[in-house]
Amino acid sequence: MDVIKIIGIGFITLIITIVLKEYKKEYYIYAVLIGGAIILFYSLGTIKEIIDFVNEISNNNNYNNEFIKLLLKLTGISVLIEYAVSICKDAGEISIANKIDLGGKIILISMSIPVISVTLEALVKLLP
């Protein structure tokens, strides 16, 4: 199971980072980044399944392909922002993490305006 591998890698990374914090603090962040990259590598199969599913949906003419692409971009950006925030917090830079989080939220809101607009238009049409 992939989830067992990911949890195992996470625990191994945790143990390594605890040891590095004690003896070689300057290498701590590298261990976090490498552990995250390995976890991402093991997640690629699942990511491929998600992409295949989205491609299957986008081939269906009942859906607007531009919105599907936009939703995928929004999801990807939010995952990247969360990862960057987590790394900053791990490094002890909470103020930078908060600024990345705020900037990311602003970008996500600005990118989602077309979806919000179309949704509101559809709601207005449904109301009597």
C-alpha positions in Angstrom: 0.0 0.0 0.0 1.2 3.4 -0.9 -0.1 5.0 2.2 2.0 2.7 4.4 5.1 3.6 2.4 4.3 7.3 2.7 3.8 7.1 6.5 7.0 5.0 6.8 9.0 7.6 4.9 7.4 10.3 7.0 8.4 8.6 10.2 11.9 7.9 8.9 12.3 11.6 7.9 11.0 12.6 11.3 13.6 10.5 13.1 16.4 11.9 10.9 15.2 15.5 11.4 15.1 15.0 15.2 18.7 13.6 15.1 19.9 16.4 12.8 18.3 19.1 15.0 20.4 17.8 17.9 23.7 17.4 16.1 23.8 19.2 12.7 21.0 21.8 12.8 22.1 23.3 9.4 21.2 20.1 7.6 17.7 19.8 9.1 15.8 21.7 6.4 17.6 19.5 3.7 16.3 16.4 5.3 12.8 17.8 5.4 13.0 18.7 1.7 14.4 15.4 0.7 11.8 13.5 2.7 9.0 15.6 1.1 10.4 14.9 -2.4 10.5 11.2 -1.7 6.9 11.2 -0.5 6.0 13.2 -3.6 7.7 10.6 -5.7 5.7 7.8 -4.2 2.6 9.8 -4.7 3.1 10.2 -8.5 1.1 7.0 -9.3 -1.9 8.4 -7.5 -1.4 11.8 -9.2 -1.3 10.1 -12.6 -4.7 8.4 -11.7 -6.1 11.8 -10.8 -4.9 13.3 -14.1 -6.3 10.4 -16.1 -9.7 10.9 -14.3 -9.7 14.6 -15.0 -8.8 13.9 -18.7 -11.7 11.5 -18.9 -14.1 14.1 -17.4 -12.8 16.8 -19.7 -13.5 14.6 -22.7 -17.2 14.6 -21.6 -18.9 17.5 -23.4 -21.2 18.2 -20.5 -18.4 19.9 -18.6 -16.7 23.2 -19.3 -13.0 22.3 -19.9 -11.8 25.7 -19.0 -13.3 25.4 -15.5 -11.8 22.0 -15.0 -8.4 23.3 -16.0 -8.9 26.3 -13.6 -9.9 24.0 -10.8 -6.9 21.8 -11.3 -4.6 24.9 -11.3 -6.3 26.2 -8.1 -5.8 22.8 -6.4 -2.2 22.6 -7.5 -1.4 26.1 -6.3 -3.1 25.5 -3.0 -1.0 22.3 -2.4 2.2 24.1 -3.3 1.4 27.0 -1.0 0.6 24.7 1.8 3.9 22.8 1.2 5.9 26.1 1.2 4.1 27.3 4.4 4.9 24.0 6.1 8.6 24.2 5.2 8.8 27.8 6.5 7.1 26.8 9.7 9.5 23.8 10.1 12.4 26.2 9.6 11.0 28.5 12.3 10.0 31.3 10.0 6.4 31.7 11.0 6.1 35.3 9.8 7.3 34.4 6.3 4.9 31.4 6.3 2.0 33.7 7.2 2.9 36.0 4.4 3.1 33.2 1.8 -0.2 31.9 3.1 -1.9 35.3 2.8 -0.4 36.0 -0.7 -1.5 32.5 -1.8 -5.0 33.0 -0.6 -5.2 36.3 -2.5 -4.0 34.7 -5.7 -6.5 31.8 -5.3 -9.4 34.2 -4.7 -8.4 36.3 -7.8 -8.1 33.2 -9.9 -11.5 31.8 -8.8 -13.5 34.9 -9.7 -14.7 33.4 -13.0 -16.0 30.3 -11.2 -17.7 32.5 -8.6 -19.2 34.7 -11.3 -20.6 31.8 -13.3 -21.9 30.1 -10.1 -23.7 33.3 -9.0 -25.2 33.8 -12.5 -26.6 30.2 -12.5 -28.0 30.8 -9.0 -29.7 34.0 -10.1 -31.3 32.2 -13.0 -32.6 29.4 -10.7 -34.3 31.8 -8.3 -37.8 32.9 -9.2 
